[in-house]
Amino acid sequence: MTLLEAEIGTEYIIEDIVTNDDELDSFLFTLGCYSGEPITVISRKRNSCVVSIKDGRYNIDKHLAGAITV
């Protein structure tokens, strides 16, 4: 399932990130968003999700949230 389908407040392990953009992959890696890392959806808004990765909270758009498989 993707982050768009994940339950709010439940911790998941990132299985895969499917993008065609190397710069985006590199950026996500610097945030700690890569396979094997835990991630939690904190809240959802109309066009975005707030997620917790390691000790940080980030707002990601729905297209990116749909690319992250947990």
TAPEMO-V778637 format. One record per pair of residues at least 12 apart in sequence whose ideal C-beta (glycine too) atoms are under 10 Angstrom apart, sorted by the first residue. I is the first residue (numbers start at 0). J is the second residue. Records with the same first field share a line. If there is no record, write none. Layout:
BEGIN
I->J + J
END
This chain:
BEGIN
0->14 + 67 + 68 + 69
1->14 + 15 + 17 + 61 + 63 + 64 + 65 + 66 + 67 + 68 + 69
2->38 + 39 + 40 + 43 + 48 + 50 + 59 + 61 + 63 + 64 + 65 + 66 + 67 + 68 + 69
3->40 + 43 + 48 + 61 + 62 + 64 + 65 + 66 + 67
4->40 + 64 + 65 + 68 + 69
5->38 + 39 + 40 + 43 + 48 + 50 + 64 + 67 + 69
6->39 + 40
7->39 + 40 + 41 + 42 + 43 + 48 + 49
8->39 + 40 + 41 + 42 + 51
9->38 + 39 + 40 + 69
10->37 + 38 + 39 + 40 + 51 + 69
11->36 + 37 + 38 + 39 + 40 + 50 + 67 + 68 + 69
12->34 + 35 + 36 + 37 + 38 + 69
13->27 + 31 + 32 + 33 + 34 + 35 + 36 + 37 + 38 + 52 + 67 + 68 + 69
14->34 + 35 + 67 + 68 + 69
15->33 + 34 + 66 + 67 + 68 + 69
16->28 + 32 + 33 + 34 + 63 + 66 + 67 + 68
17->65 + 66 + 67 + 68
18->62 + 63 + 66 + 67
19->66
20->63 + 66
23->63 + 66
24->66
27->52 + 57 + 59 + 63 + 66 + 67
30->50 + 52 + 53 + 55 + 57 + 59
31->52 + 53 + 54 + 55 + 57
32->50 + 52 + 53 + 55 + 57 + 59 + 63 + 67
33->52
34->68
36->52 + 53
37->51 + 52 + 53 + 69
38->50 + 51 + 52 + 53 + 57 + 67 + 69
39->51 + 52 + 56 + 69
40->59 + 64 + 69
41->56 + 57 + 58
42->56 + 58
43->61 + 64
44->58 + 60 + 61
45->61
46->60 + 61 + 62 + 64
47->59 + 60 + 61 + 62 + 63 + 64
48->60 + 61 + 63 + 64 + 65 + 67
50->63 + 64 + 67
END
